[in-house]
Amino acid sequence: MLQCNTPNLGTLTTGRAALSAYLHIRTPHALQCESRPSYEAESIFFCGNFGLLLLEARHSDKVRAILTKMVRVTMMRGAQSAGIATYTPVNSQLVGRRCRVVNGKRTDLCDVLMKKCAAMLKPGSIHAPQLLQGHTRFATTSISALPGCHPHQWTPRKTLREWRQTENGTWQSQLAPTETFITHNGDLDFFELHGGRSGLRGWGLVLYIYTFIYIYLFFIYIYTYIYIYIYTHIYIYIYIYI
């Protein structure tokens, strides 16, 4: 059981996400958790990532049960949406397959995902070697909807020239269909590379304006509340004692 000296993880998570999305500020993790090394405490805000590499086909009947357990465990990192991606052979070529779901108010994310991926995870559909990658998500800077659900298709399927090393150590090239799926932790609102920072190009000004509007409305709300509170009590005092 993970215990942390903070009253509201949700508030801290949302605050860090807002700083990352709107201002491109990376904030440190100010959490100290009991019975956990520091590197695990620092990753408490992140979503759940899991994967399975099947090396022997005789264990294909265990894949679904293992993935189910992985989803159940990682749901504590985010139970709003989930997905699984893999590559299966079709006509001697590997083809990417993916299933993703968004959880409802009264549904179990693991049950919903396993039902959606049932055909993909049948023992007859599993081949060795085969890689399966999955993700459970807690939405931060975007709503919990299918477009934000992982795994994301990082590169669309297309034919590219790839190089492979043969058993005798030489390299050979061939044309092959290529596609990539990714899952990640945290928000990819910006990234740093070779000392430079790249992010939400074209949206920075819009996000700053929205942030300003939200802050302005928040202070208007506070001012109105205080105004009504004070004058209401003054009126009651005058009515009773004067």
Disulfide bonds with the S-S distance in Angstrom:
Cys4-Cys33 2.33
Cys99-Cys117 1.69
